[in-house]
Amino acid sequence: MAGDFDVSPQTLHVAAEGVGRAADRLDDAVAELRSAMGRLDGCWGDDEPGRAFGGHYSPNGRAMLEQLTGLATALEIVPGGLQRMAERYEEAESDSRIPGRG
């Protein structure tokens, strides 16, 4: 026999707010990192060791920023999904015909 399953729409609403704040902070951090990396671009010089370092660092740095940007973008859509989920649970609870519910 399956156990009870309980969802708190209020908890989902609160979680959505927290995830939204985290998404904003990550977006700000990525923008700050992008700016800092841009200011430092090429600081390793144009001699042979500098070119060797830059040849590895630059593509990997760009890839990291792309991944972090993608993560920030994905995280920005989560709060809306949590809010919609909470609203659907509230609607289902309100419409329920089960005694003691709605």
SEKOL-778523 format. One record per residue (C-alpha): x, y, z; residue in one letter. Coordinates in pm, whole numbers, plus 50000, padded with zeros to 5 digits. Example, Ala and Ser with C-alpha at 12.3 -4.5 7.8 and 13.67 -1.06 7.14 Angstrom:
<nodes>
512304955050780a
513674989450714s
</nodes>
This chain:
<nodes>
500005000050000m
501315034249909a
501925060650172g
500375095050187d
501505121849949f
501255157450072d
502125189149885v
502195223450043s
501435249949781p
502695276550023q
506045258750043t
506215258149663l
505495295649650h
508255302449905v
510665279649720a
509905297949395a
510895330849557e
514145315749687g
515045300649352v
514275333949185g
516675351849419r
519345325349356a
518865329248979a
519315366949011d
522495362549217r
523915337448970l
523105360548679d
524885389248857d
527895367148936a
528175355448575v
528035391448451a
530745401448701e
532915371848601l
532435379548230r
533495415548291s
536545405648496a
537645379948240m
537255405747965g
539475430148150r
542145403648197l
542025389947842d
545505389447696g
547275398048021c
549455367147980w
551365383947700g
552235376747341d
555425357047393d
555535319547337e
554535309647694p
551795336047693g
550365323747364r
550505287947489a
548655297447807f
546125318947623g
545535291847367g
544235269147642h
542775294647880y
540735315347634s
538615287547479p
538065270947817n
537145304047976g
534615311247701r
533155276247735a
532815280448110m
531015313748068l
528665298247812e
527835269948052q
527275293448345l
525095315848128t
523045285648026g
522675275148388l
521545310148489a
519035310748203t
517655276548298a
517425286248664l
515415317348574e
512495296148445i
512225274048754v
510335299048976p
507525302248722g
507185264548706g
507045261749085l
504435289449101q
502275272048836r
502635238949018m
501495254849344a
498525271149171e
497495237949013r
497645220349350y
495565248249503e
492995244849223e
492895207049256a
492445209749632e
489675235449589s
487895213949329d
488285181549524s
485145162049607r
486935140249863i
485465145350212p
487715166850427g
489325182850123r
488685215049934g
</nodes>
